[in-house]
């Protein structure tokens, strides 16, 4: 019955997406939120940054439905949801049972229905193409080792890597036999050699 109700555009439970409201079991534009969501698309197209978009919206005094400030995560979610271009997606996730985690269903089970769009399909596609390119070219931060020999010093007891522990940041320690080498001594020997 969930899929049938979704195909009919009926309410399946939960709150209406940001920019919309339920009136007589129909999803219509919210006169307060829809202009904010539209402006979000326009701001993102002009600056091309999610955090900047959130900051601009927050600086204008706009807030999410629960009164919190917009974040880059919220902006991303609202920019990528197809309901903004008038295509409501339903029956696409299921609860894993703990009330916190939701799993995506197979795309063949998803149901789409038409609603009044907030932005044009052209603007929606431009924004989402830009987001896709940004995500694909995003460089992951490389974590630099804090200590010169992290992952390079091995203990003779069982060829176990020795690490500098946060509880004792002055020594490399073997996790097996608990042997310790002062890190300053090891670095001094290396420089001399």
C-alpha contacts under 8 A as a table, 3 or more apart, distances in Angstrom:
res1	aa1	res2	aa2	distance
1	X	4	X	5.10
1	X	5	X	6.04
2	X	5	X	5.19
2	X	6	X	6.05
2	X	12	X	6.98
2	X	91	X	6.98
3	X	6	X	4.98
3	X	7	X	6.16
3	X	90	X	7.86
3	X	91	X	6.24
3	X	109	X	7.94
3	X	111	X	6.76
4	X	7	X	5.06
4	X	8	X	6.30
5	X	8	X	5.09
5	X	9	X	6.33
5	X	10	X	5.28
5	X	11	X	7.31
5	X	12	X	7.05
6	X	9	X	5.00
6	X	10	X	5.76
6	X	11	X	7.36
6	X	12	X	6.94
6	X	90	X	5.85
6	X	91	X	6.88
6	X	111	X	6.29
6	X	112	X	7.59
6	X	113	X	7.41
7	X	10	X	7.62
7	X	111	X	6.16
7	X	112	X	6.84
7	X	113	X	6.16
8	X	113	X	7.52
9	X	26	X	7.34
9	X	27	X	7.87
9	X	113	X	5.96
9	X	114	X	7.78
10	X	25	X	6.18
10	X	26	X	6.56
11	X	22	X	7.89
11	X	25	X	6.12
11	X	26	X	7.34
11	X	27	X	7.91
15	X	21	X	7.96
16	X	20	X	5.72
16	X	21	X	5.28
16	X	22	X	6.32
16	X	27	X	7.35
17	X	20	X	5.60
17	X	21	X	7.39
18	X	33	X	6.46
18	X	34	X	7.42
18	X	37	X	7.52
18	X	64	X	7.91
18	X	65	X	7.11
18	X	78	X	7.68
19	X	29	X	5.98
19	X	30	X	5.23
19	X	31	X	7.74
19	X	32	X	7.51
19	X	33	X	4.34
19	X	34	X	3.96
19	X	35	X	7.57
19	X	36	X	7.60
19	X	37	X	6.22
19	X	118	X	7.81
20	X	27	X	6.38
20	X	28	X	5.50
20	X	29	X	4.37
20	X	30	X	4.56
20	X	33	X	7.15
20	X	34	X	6.71
21	X	27	X	5.68
21	X	28	X	5.54
21	X	29	X	6.15
21	X	30	X	5.40
22	X	25	X	5.82
22	X	26	X	5.44
22	X	27	X	4.74
22	X	28	X	6.33
23	X	26	X	5.26
23	X	27	X	6.45
23	X	28	X	6.89
27	X	115	X	7.06
28	X	115	X	7.34
28	X	116	X	6.84
29	X	34	X	6.13
29	X	116	X	6.96
29	X	118	X	7.70
30	X	33	X	5.44
30	X	34	X	5.51
31	X	34	X	5.89
31	X	35	X	7.11
32	X	35	X	6.54
32	X	36	X	7.36
33	X	36	X	5.25
33	X	37	X	6.36
34	X	37	X	5.15
34	X	38	X	6.18
34	X	118	X	6.36
35	X	38	X	5.00
35	X	39	X	6.06
35	X	118	X	7.85
36	X	39	X	5.06
36	X	40	X	6.17
36	X	62	X	7.38
37	X	40	X	4.98
37	X	41	X	6.74
37	X	78	X	7.55
37	X	118	X	7.46
38	X	41	X	5.39
38	X	42	X	6.60
38	X	118	X	6.04
38	X	119	X	6.03
39	X	42	X	4.96
39	X	43	X	5.98
40	X	43	X	5.20
40	X	44	X	6.08
40	X	53	X	6.72
40	X	57	X	7.31
40	X	75	X	7.59
40	X	79	X	7.78
41	X	44	X	5.19
41	X	45	X	6.19
41	X	79	X	6.76
41	X	119	X	7.85
41	X	123	X	7.56
41	X	124	X	7.58
41	X	127	X	7.07
42	X	45	X	5.16
42	X	46	X	6.35
43	X	46	X	5.17
43	X	47	X	6.23
43	X	48	X	7.90
43	X	53	X	5.93
43	X	56	X	7.90
44	X	47	X	5.27
44	X	48	X	4.95
44	X	49	X	6.10
44	X	50	X	6.72
44	X	53	X	5.57
44	X	127	X	7.40
45	X	48	X	5.42
45	X	127	X	6.37
47	X	52	X	7.19
47	X	53	X	7.24
48	X	53	X	7.96
48	X	130	X	7.67
49	X	52	X	5.33
49	X	53	X	6.09
50	X	53	X	5.04
50	X	54	X	6.25
50	X	72	X	4.96
50	X	73	X	7.96
50	X	75	X	6.31
50	X	76	X	6.81
51	X	54	X	5.08
51	X	55	X	6.15
51	X	71	X	6.67
51	X	72	X	4.75
52	X	55	X	4.97
52	X	56	X	6.10
53	X	56	X	5.22
53	X	57	X	6.25
53	X	72	X	7.63
53	X	75	X	7.48
54	X	57	X	5.23
54	X	58	X	6.09
54	X	69	X	7.92
54	X	70	X	5.17
54	X	71	X	5.42
54	X	72	X	5.89
54	X	75	X	6.48
55	X	58	X	5.06
55	X	59	X	5.95
55	X	70	X	7.43
55	X	71	X	7.81
56	X	59	X	5.06
56	X	60	X	6.30
57	X	60	X	5.21
57	X	61	X	6.66
57	X	62	X	5.51
57	X	63	X	7.73
57	X	70	X	7.18
58	X	61	X	5.09
58	X	62	X	5.23
58	X	63	X	6.50
58	X	69	X	5.96
58	X	70	X	6.32
59	X	62	X	7.39
62	X	69	X	7.46
62	X	70	X	7.95
63	X	66	X	7.66
63	X	67	X	5.26
63	X	68	X	5.58
63	X	69	X	5.09
63	X	70	X	6.24
64	X	67	X	5.21
64	X	68	X	5.45
64	X	69	X	6.22
64	X	70	X	6.22
65	X	68	X	7.51
70	X	74	X	6.09
70	X	75	X	6.79
71	X	74	X	5.18
71	X	75	X	6.19
72	X	75	X	4.98
72	X	76	X	6.08
73	X	76	X	5.13
73	X	77	X	6.25
74	X	77	X	5.13
74	X	78	X	6.17
75	X	78	X	5.21
75	X	79	X	5.99
76	X	79	X	5.15
76	X	80	X	6.11
77	X	80	X	5.42
77	X	81	X	6.18
78	X	81	X	5.46
78	X	84	X	7.81
79	X	84	X	7.58
79	X	124	X	7.60
79	X	127	X	7.39
79	X	128	X	7.25
80	X	128	X	6.35
81	X	84	X	6.31
82	X	85	X	5.61
82	X	86	X	6.77
82	X	87	X	5.33
82	X	88	X	6.32
82	X	89	X	7.08
83	X	86	X	4.86
83	X	87	X	4.60
83	X	88	X	4.48
83	X	89	X	6.94
83	X	115	X	7.33
83	X	117	X	7.01
84	X	87	X	7.17
84	X	117	X	5.57
84	X	118	X	5.10
84	X	119	X	5.99
84	X	124	X	7.49
85	X	116	X	7.92
85	X	117	X	4.64
85	X	118	X	6.01
85	X	119	X	5.39
85	X	120	X	5.83
85	X	121	X	5.26
85	X	124	X	6.29
86	X	114	X	5.60
86	X	115	X	4.71
86	X	116	X	5.21
86	X	117	X	3.82
86	X	118	X	6.94
86	X	119	X	8.00
87	X	112	X	6.18
87	X	113	X	5.80
87	X	114	X	5.03
87	X	115	X	6.16
87	X	117	X	7.59
88	X	112	X	5.40
88	X	113	X	5.19
88	X	114	X	6.11
88	X	115	X	6.53
89	X	92	X	6.98
89	X	110	X	6.78
89	X	111	X	5.81
89	X	112	X	4.71
89	X	113	X	6.81
90	X	110	X	6.00
90	X	111	X	5.08
90	X	112	X	6.19
91	X	94	X	7.84
91	X	105	X	7.81
91	X	109	X	6.77
91	X	110	X	5.21
91	X	111	X	5.94
92	X	104	X	5.81
92	X	105	X	5.25
92	X	106	X	7.46
92	X	107	X	7.12
92	X	109	X	6.71
92	X	110	X	4.78
92	X	111	X	7.29
93	X	102	X	6.14
93	X	103	X	5.37
93	X	104	X	4.30
93	X	105	X	5.10
94	X	102	X	5.50
94	X	103	X	5.40
94	X	104	X	6.52
94	X	105	X	6.73
95	X	98	X	7.35
95	X	99	X	6.48
95	X	100	X	7.66
95	X	101	X	6.18
95	X	102	X	4.53
95	X	103	X	6.30
96	X	99	X	7.11
96	X	100	X	7.82
96	X	101	X	5.77
96	X	102	X	5.75
96	X	103	X	6.64
97	X	100	X	7.86
97	X	101	X	7.64
98	X	101	X	6.66
99	X	102	X	7.88
105	X	109	X	6.64
105	X	110	X	7.38
106	X	109	X	5.71
106	X	110	X	7.25
107	X	110	X	5.25
117	X	120	X	6.91
119	X	123	X	6.52
119	X	124	X	6.58
120	X	123	X	5.33
120	X	124	X	6.26
121	X	124	X	5.00
121	X	125	X	6.04
122	X	125	X	5.23
122	X	126	X	6.22
123	X	126	X	5.11
123	X	127	X	6.20
124	X	127	X	5.31
124	X	128	X	6.18
125	X	128	X	5.12
125	X	129	X	5.92
126	X	129	X	5.20
126	X	130	X	6.25
127	X	130	X	5.20
127	X	131	X	6.27
128	X	131	X	4.90
128	X	132	X	6.08
129	X	132	X	5.06
129	X	133	X	6.25
130	X	133	X	5.18
130	X	134	X	6.14
131	X	134	X	5.07
131	X	135	X	6.08
132	X	135	X	5.14
132	X	136	X	6.14
133	X	136	X	5.13
133	X	137	X	6.17
134	X	137	X	5.33
134	X	138	X	5.87
135	X	138	X	5.20
145	X	148	X	6.92
145	X	150	X	6.33
146	X	150	X	7.49
147	X	150	X	5.48
147	X	164	X	7.58
148	X	187	X	7.59
149	X	152	X	5.10
149	X	153	X	6.04
150	X	153	X	6.83
150	X	162	X	7.54
150	X	163	X	6.03
150	X	164	X	7.37
151	X	154	X	7.92
151	X	161	X	6.04
151	X	162	X	6.94
151	X	163	X	6.87
152	X	161	X	7.00
152	X	162	X	7.80
153	X	161	X	5.79
153	X	162	X	5.47
153	X	163	X	7.70
154	X	159	X	5.41
154	X	160	X	5.34
154	X	161	X	4.40
154	X	162	X	5.49
154	X	174	X	7.90
155	X	158	X	6.54
155	X	159	X	5.27
155	X	160	X	5.33
155	X	161	X	6.30
155	X	162	X	6.32
155	X	174	X	6.22
155	X	179	X	7.74
156	X	159	X	5.50
156	X	160	X	7.51
157	X	160	X	7.24
157	X	176	X	7.68
157	X	177	X	6.91
158	X	176	X	7.80
160	X	174	X	6.62
160	X	175	X	7.33
160	X	176	X	7.10
161	X	174	X	6.63
161	X	175	X	7.87
162	X	172	X	5.51
162	X	173	X	5.05
162	X	174	X	4.57
162	X	175	X	6.92
163	X	171	X	8.00
163	X	172	X	4.92
163	X	173	X	5.39
163	X	174	X	6.76
163	X	175	X	8.00
164	X	168	X	6.88
164	X	169	X	5.56
164	X	170	X	7.07
164	X	171	X	5.69
164	X	172	X	4.48
164	X	173	X	6.09
165	X	168	X	5.25
165	X	169	X	5.51
165	X	171	X	7.61
165	X	172	X	7.29
165	X	173	X	7.15
166	X	169	X	5.21
168	X	171	X	6.26
169	X	172	X	7.92
170	X	182	X	5.93
170	X	183	X	5.77
170	X	184	X	7.43
171	X	180	X	5.98
171	X	181	X	5.33
171	X	182	X	4.17
171	X	183	X	4.90
171	X	184	X	7.97
172	X	180	X	5.53
172	X	181	X	5.18
172	X	182	X	6.24
172	X	183	X	5.95
173	X	178	X	5.83
173	X	179	X	5.68
173	X	180	X	4.54
173	X	181	X	6.68
174	X	177	X	5.86
174	X	178	X	4.75
174	X	179	X	5.31
174	X	180	X	6.59
175	X	178	X	5.53
181	X	185	X	7.42
181	X	186	X	7.08
182	X	185	X	5.38
182	X	186	X	6.50
183	X	186	X	5.13
183	X	187	X	6.20
184	X	187	X	5.19
184	X	188	X	6.04
185	X	188	X	5.01
185	X	189	X	6.16
186	X	189	X	5.20
186	X	190	X	6.24
187	X	190	X	5.04
187	X	191	X	6.26
188	X	191	X	5.20
188	X	192	X	6.27
189	X	192	X	5.15
189	X	193	X	6.18
190	X	193	X	5.26
